[in-house]
């Protein structure tokens, strides 16, 4: 399996191609949040028709209430909210007409999944039950702890694990065994949901491969404090037995934030991880390689040094840099998975050491055109500074849409942009097209365009605003927004620039 992925990655790295950035939650559908059902297949067909060979997305793990895919309950599990209910209907495990619609889509999905599980256990043939047990055995290293974690979360009103009773918080063996016995039905339901998610995802990935589309996923550098990973593998993190932390993660003050960003994620205990041969990281990569052909390492800077912030501080100002054995980690990962298909997020203030770490493993980095036009001709994000091994974007999930960016002239040097792009029009649409041309014509082997830019959408379609916790991650598109003339234009540009 790994060898096949590596060959695909090496081939992709030698040939020019284009991709679209769209998280599955942004797919159309009758329920909020999207899923990996019929619309996902239709989106793959759309990509194929346009000549687009890569579908990039955000992490697929189950998020907290704020819906951020970068703060999840597990680094391994799939998000049950992405499960296609139609797929369950097609297999006879769910009758949607028999379910009265509750107040929210989220509750409705939960009711449907529980009903499907009940029907599965009562009516499913033996082959499907064997498949479930095989899945459970294969993923036991993370699945057992995650399923128990989910059961306990439900028992304790979704409160974080560090607020549970001491015996469960500190993983007393007798308490865990008793809880597993009492919560067996909730545990089995959680296992069923993961089995269905991974089964559906394997099918959509195979369908994408048949249409010459590769799946480009994302790996957050840190994991959530309230996660099965930290609760069950505390020795890998700088977390006390009671769940408290002396220091947490974040980034220092910069031009975008005078107080920095305090993320609050636990820091890794790198000394323990080294002694253990980085087993936790190897297991994490094994799961991700079941899901993706390419994997973006978010905040790659954190594999050289991380910004440690006193946990009691309200801002990141008083943090300090702490070295990380990133080279040792990457070497260990490559020993287990040769030619890992990684792309690194190397945005922001990047040191020579970070670049040396990236280059020593031949890892592609990122260039973002929205960062390019400050008036400095030596800006590394300008197309004439790109390299073949880069991945170029007009913008990312953390940026405004490019149309929104163009309309906000405080964000860039407009005269420099017009001079560099050669655009002579006052039309925002024409300037947007100039951005698309620059991205697609770049020497970078892979060009990724956010779906919002394909649809020419303004700031109202923004996916996320960093440093805020409200009104993010909820944007969705509709097929009515897909303009055939616009799509044909993108298709011609992809062919013109040999992508």
C-alpha positions in Angstrom: 0.0 0.0 0.0 2.7 2.5 1.0 4.8 1.7 -2.0 1.9 2.4 -4.3 1.2 5.8 -2.6 4.8 6.7 -2.9 4.9 6.0 -6.6 1.8 8.1 -7.1 3.3 10.9 -5.2 6.6 10.8 -7.1 4.8 10.8 -10.4 2.6 13.7 -9.3 5.7 15.6 -8.2 7.2 15.4 -11.7 4.1 16.4 -13.7 2.1 19.6 -13.5 -1.4 19.4 -12.2 -4.2 21.5 -10.7 -6.4 20.9 -7.6 -9.4 22.4 -5.8 -9.5 23.1 -2.1 -13.0 22.1 -0.7 -13.8 20.5 2.6 -16.5 17.8 2.4 -18.6 19.9 4.8 -18.9 22.5 2.1 -20.5 20.1 -0.4 -24.2 20.7 -1.2 -26.9 18.6 0.3 -30.2 18.7 2.2 -28.7 18.7 5.6 -26.2 21.2 7.1 -22.6 20.2 7.0 -22.4 18.1 3.8 -21.4 14.5 3.7 -19.5 12.0 1.6 -22.4 10.6 -0.3 -23.9 11.3 -3.7 -22.7 15.0 -3.9 -19.1 13.9 -3.2 -19.2 11.6 -6.2 -20.7 14.3 -8.3 -17.9 16.6 -7.2 -15.3 14.1 -8.3 -17.0 13.9 -11.7 -16.9 17.7 -11.8 -13.1 17.7 -11.1 -12.5 15.1 -13.7 -14.5 17.0 -16.3 -12.4 20.1 -15.7 -9.1 18.2 -15.9 -8.4 18.8 -12.2 -6.4 16.0 -10.7 -6.3 16.8 -7.0 -9.0 17.3 -4.4 -7.6 19.0 -1.3 -9.5 19.2 2.0 -9.1 19.9 5.7 -8.8 17.3 8.4 -11.6 14.7 8.5 -11.6 14.1 12.2 -14.6 14.7 14.5 -14.6 18.4 15.6 -15.7 20.1 18.8 -18.7 22.4 19.0 -16.9 25.2 17.2 -16.6 22.9 14.2 -12.9 23.6 13.6 -11.4 20.6 11.9 -8.1 21.5 13.6 -9.5 20.9 17.1 -10.9 17.4 17.2 -11.7 14.6 19.6 -9.3 12.2 17.8 -6.4 12.3 15.5 -7.5 9.0 14.0 -11.3 8.9 13.9 -13.5 10.1 11.0 -16.2 12.6 11.6 -19.5 10.7 11.9 -21.4 13.8 10.7 -19.9 13.2 7.2 -21.4 9.8 6.9 -23.8 9.5 4.0 -27.3 8.5 5.2 -28.3 7.7 1.6 -25.5 5.0 1.6 -27.1 3.4 4.7 -30.5 3.5 3.0 -29.1 1.9 -0.1 -28.0 -1.1 2.0 -31.3 -1.5 3.8 -30.1 -0.4 7.2 -32.0 2.9 7.4 -35.6 3.9 6.6 -35.6 7.7 6.6 -39.4 7.9 6.3 -39.7 6.2 9.7 -37.8 8.8 11.5 -39.5 12.0 12.7 -37.3 15.0 12.0 -36.0 16.6 15.3 -35.0 20.2 15.9 -31.5 20.1 14.5 -29.7 18.3 11.6 -27.0 17.2 14.0 -29.5 15.4 16.2 -31.2 14.0 13.2 -28.0 12.5 11.9 -27.3 11.0 15.4 -30.8 9.4 15.5 -30.3 8.0 12.0 -26.9 6.5 12.8 -28.3 4.8 15.9 -31.2 3.4 14.0 -28.9 2.2 11.2 -26.7 0.5 13.8 -29.8 -1.2 15.4 -30.9 -2.5 12.0 -27.4 -3.6 11.1 -27.1 -5.7 14.2 -30.5 -7.3 13.6 -30.6 -7.7 9.8 -27.2 -7.5 8.3 -25.7 -10.5 6.7 -22.7 -12.3 8.2 -20.2 -10.9 5.7 -20.8 -7.3 6.8 -20.5 -8.3 10.4 -17.2 -10.0 9.6 -16.0 -6.8 7.9 -16.9 -4.8 11.0 -15.0 -7.1 13.2 -12.0 -7.1 10.9 -12.0 -3.3 10.9 -12.2 -3.3 14.7 -9.2 -5.6 15.0 -7.1 -3.7 12.5 -7.7 -0.4 14.2 -7.7 -1.6 17.8 -4.7 0.5 18.7 -6.8 3.7 18.6 -10.4 2.5 18.2 -11.0 0.9 21.6 -9.8 4.0 23.5 -11.8 6.3 21.2 -15.0 4.4 21.4 -14.8 4.3 25.2 -13.9 8.0 25.2 -17.1 8.7 23.1 -19.2 6.7 25.5 -17.8 8.6 28.5 -18.3 11.9 26.9 -21.9 11.2 26.4 -22.3 10.0 30.0 -20.8 13.1 31.4 -22.7 15.6 29.3 -19.9 16.1 26.7 -17.7 17.6 29.4 -13.9 17.3 28.7 -12.1 14.2 30.1 -10.2 16.3 32.6 -13.5 17.1 34.3 -14.5 13.4 34.7 -14.3 11.6 38.0 -10.7 11.1 39.1 -10.6 7.3 38.5 -11.7 7.8 34.9 -9.6 10.9 34.4 -6.5 9.0 35.6 -7.5 5.8 33.7 -7.7 3.5 36.7 -7.9 0.0 35.1 -10.8 -1.2 37.3 -12.8 1.9 36.6 -12.2 1.6 32.8 -13.3 -2.0 32.7 -16.5 -1.2 34.6 -17.2 1.8 32.3 -16.6 -0.4 29.2 -19.1 -3.0 30.5 -21.7 -0.4 31.4 -21.3 1.5 28.1 -21.0 -1.4 25.8 -23.8 -0.3 23.5 -22.5 3.2 23.1 -19.0 1.8 22.5 -20.3 -0.6 19.8 -22.2 2.3 18.2 -19.1 4.4 18.0 -17.2 1.5 16.4 -20.0 1.0 13.9 -19.9 4.7 13.0 -16.1 4.5 12.4 -16.5 1.4 10.3 -19.1 3.0 8.2 -17.1 6.2 7.8 -13.9 4.4 6.7 -15.9 2.1 4.4 -17.6 5.0 2.7 -14.3 6.9 2.4 -12.5 4.0 0.9 -15.2 3.8 -1.8 -15.1 7.5 -2.6 -11.3 7.4 -2.7 -11.4 4.5 -5.1 -13.9 6.3 -7.2 -11.7 9.4 -7.3 -8.7 7.3 -8.3 -10.7 5.8 -11.2 -11.3 9.4 -12.4 -7.6 10.3 -12.1 -8.3 12.4 -9.0 -6.0 12.1 -5.9 -7.1 13.1 -2.4 -4.9 15.7 -0.6 -5.5 15.6 3.2 -4.3 17.6 6.2 -2.6 16.8 9.4 -2.7 19.4 12.2 0.6 19.6 14.0 -1.1 19.5 17.4 -4.1 17.7 18.8 -6.9 18.9 21.1 -6.5 18.8 24.8 -10.0 17.2 25.1 -9.2 14.3 22.8 -9.0 10.5 23.1 -5.3 10.8 22.1 -4.3 12.9 25.1 -6.6 11.0 27.5 -5.4 7.6 26.5 -1.7 8.4 25.6 -0.9 11.0 28.2 2.8 10.0 28.4 3.2 11.5 24.9 2.1 14.9 26.1 3.1 17.5 28.6 -0.1 17.0 30.6 -0.4 16.2 34.3 -2.4 13.3 35.7 -5.3 15.6 36.6 -5.3 17.0 33.0 -3.6 20.4 33.9 -0.8 21.8 31.8 2.0 24.2 32.7 2.5 25.3 29.1 0.4 25.2 25.9 0.9 25.8 22.2 0.6 28.9 20.1 2.5 31.3 17.9 4.3 34.6 18.9 3.2 38.1 18.2 3.5 39.2 14.5 2.3 41.7 12.0 -1.2 40.1 12.1 -1.6 39.8 15.8 0.3 42.0 18.3 -0.4 39.5 21.1 0.2 36.4 19.1 -2.2 33.4 19.2 -2.7 31.1 22.2 -4.0 27.9 20.7 -4.1 26.0 24.0 -3.2 22.6 22.6 -1.0 20.3 24.7 2.7 20.2 23.9 4.4 17.0 23.1 6.8 15.2 25.5 9.5 14.8 22.8 11.9 13.1 25.1 9.4 10.3 25.8 8.5 10.1 22.1 12.1 9.6 21.1 12.6 6.9 23.7 9.5 5.2 22.4 10.6 5.4 18.7 7.8 7.9 17.9 5.2 5.2 17.9 2.3 7.6 18.4 3.4 9.5 15.2 3.9 6.3 13.2 0.4 5.1 14.2 -1.1 8.5 13.2 0.6 8.4 9.8 -0.7 4.8 9.3 -4.3 6.0 9.7 -3.8 9.1 7.4 -2.3 6.9 4.7 -5.5 4.9 4.6 -7.3 8.2 3.8 -5.1 10.3 1.6 -2.7 10.2 -1.3 -1.0 13.5 -0.2 -0.8 14.9 3.3 -0.3 18.5 4.3 1.6 19.0 7.6 0.0 22.0 9.2 2.3 24.5 11.0 5.5 22.6 9.9 7.4 25.3 11.8 6.4 23.3 15.0 8.6 20.4 14.0 11.7 22.6 14.4 10.7 24.6 17.4 7.4 25.3 19.2 6.2 28.4 21.0 5.5 27.4 24.6 3.1 29.7 26.4 2.4 29.7 30.2 -1.0 28.1 30.5 -2.3 30.7 32.8 -1.5 33.6 30.5 -4.3 35.1 28.4 -2.1 35.9 25.4 1.0 34.4 23.7 3.3 37.4 24.4 5.3 35.7 27.2 5.9 32.5 25.3 9.3 31.2 24.3 10.7 28.9 21.6 11.6 25.4 22.5 13.6 23.1 20.1 11.9 20.0 18.7 13.7 16.9 17.3 11.9 17.2 13.9 14.8 15.7 11.9 14.9 12.6 14.1 11.1 12.3 13.8 11.0 12.7 10.1 13.8 10.2 9.6 11.9 7.7 11.8 8.7 8.2 9.8 10.6 7.8 6.5 12.2 4.6 7.8 8.7 3.2 8.4 7.0 4.7 5.4 9.6 5.4 2.7 9.0 8.5 0.5 6.2 9.9 2.6 3.8 11.9 0.5 4.0 15.1 2.6 3.6 18.8 1.8 4.5 21.3 4.4 2.7 24.4 5.5 5.7 26.8 5.7 3.9 30.1 5.8 4.7 33.0 8.1 8.1 33.7 9.6 10.2 30.8 8.6 13.8 30.4 9.8 16.8 29.0 7.9 16.6 26.0 10.1 13.0 25.3 9.1 13.9 25.6 5.5 16.9 23.3 6.0 14.7 20.7 7.6 12.1 20.9 4.8 14.8 20.8 2.1 16.8 17.9 3.7 13.7 15.7 3.1 12.8 17.1 -0.2 9.4 18.3 1.0 7.3 20.7 -1.1 6.3 23.9 0.6 3.5 26.4 0.0 3.3 29.7 -1.9 0.2 31.9 -1.6 -0.4 34.7 -4.1 -2.4 36.8 -1.6 0.8 37.2 0.4 2.8 38.2 -2.7 1.8 41.8 -3.5 3.3 44.0 -0.8 5.4 45.9 -3.4 8.6 43.9 -2.8 9.9 42.3 -6.0 11.9 39.8 -3.9 8.7 38.5 -2.1 9.0 34.7 -2.2 5.3 34.3 -3.0 5.6 36.1 -6.3 5.3 33.7 -9.2 8.8 34.5 -10.6 10.2 33.3 -7.2 8.4 29.9 -7.2 10.1 26.6 -7.6 8.9 23.4 -9.2 8.6 21.7 -5.8 6.3 24.3 -4.5 2.5 24.1 -4.2 0.9 27.4 -5.2 -2.4 28.8 -4.0 -4.4 31.9 -4.7 -5.5 31.7 -1.0 -6.0 29.0 1.6 -8.8 28.2 4.0 -7.5 30.8 6.4 -7.5 33.6 3.8 -10.3 35.7 2.5 -11.6 34.7 -0.8 -9.5 36.1 -3.6 -12.4 38.3 -4.8 -12.8 39.6 -1.3 -9.0 40.2 -1.1 -9.0 42.2 -4.4 -11.8 44.4 -3.1 -9.9 45.3 0.1 -7.0 47.4 -1.1 -5.7 47.8 2.4 -4.5 44.1 2.2 -2.0 44.6 -0.6 -0.3 47.1 -2.9 -2.8 47.6 -5.7 -0.5 49.4 -8.1 2.2 46.8 -7.7 -0.4 44.0 -8.3 -1.7 45.6 -11.5 1.8 46.3 -12.8 3.0 42.8 -12.1 -0.1 41.0 -13.4 -0.4 43.2 -16.5 -4.1 43.6 -15.8 -5.4 46.9 -17.2 -9.0 46.5 -16.1 -10.8 48.1 -13.2 -13.0 45.1 -13.1 -12.6 42.9 -10.0 -13.5 39.9 -12.1 -10.8 40.6 -14.6 -8.3 41.1 -11.7 -9.5 37.8 -10.3 -8.9 36.1 -13.6 -5.3 37.5 -13.6 -4.7 35.9 -10.2 -6.0 32.6 -11.5 -3.7 32.9 -14.5 -0.7 33.6 -12.4 -1.4 30.7 -10.2 -2.0 28.2 -13.0 1.0 29.4 -15.0 3.4 29.1 -12.1 6.3 26.7 -12.4 5.1 25.0 -9.3 4.2 21.4 -9.9 0.8 21.7 -8.2 -1.6 24.6 -8.2 -4.6 24.5 -5.8 -7.5 26.9 -6.1 -10.2 27.3 -3.4 -13.6 26.4 -4.7 -14.7 30.0 -3.7 -12.3 31.4 -6.3 -13.6 29.0 -9.0 -17.1 30.4 -8.2 -15.9 34.0 -8.0 -17.4 34.5 -4.5 -16.8 37.4 -2.2 -15.9 37.6 1.5 -19.2 36.3 2.5 -18.0 32.8 1.4 -14.9 32.9 3.6 -14.2 29.6 5.3 -12.2 30.8 8.4 -10.9 33.9 10.0 -7.9 33.0 12.2 -8.0 34.2 15.8 -11.8 34.1 15.9 -14.1 31.3 17.1 -17.5 32.3 15.7 -19.1 32.0 12.2 -16.3 29.8 10.8 -16.2 26.5 8.9 -19.8 26.7 7.8 -19.6 27.8 4.2 -21.2 25.6 1.5 -21.6 25.9 -2.2 -24.5 25.0 -4.4 -24.4 23.7 -7.9 -26.5 26.7 -9.0 -23.4 28.8 -8.3 -21.3 26.8 -10.8 -21.3 28.9 -14.0 -20.7 26.7 -17.1 -18.9 29.5 -18.9 -16.7 30.1 -15.9 -16.0 26.3 -15.6 -15.1 26.1 -19.3 -12.7 29.1 -18.8 -10.9 27.3 -16.0 -10.8 24.1 -18.0 -9.1 26.0 -20.9 -6.6 27.6 -18.6 -5.7 24.2 -17.1 -5.1 22.8 -20.6 -3.2 26.0 -21.7 -0.8 25.8 -18.8 -0.4 22.0 -19.1 -1.9 21.1 -15.8 
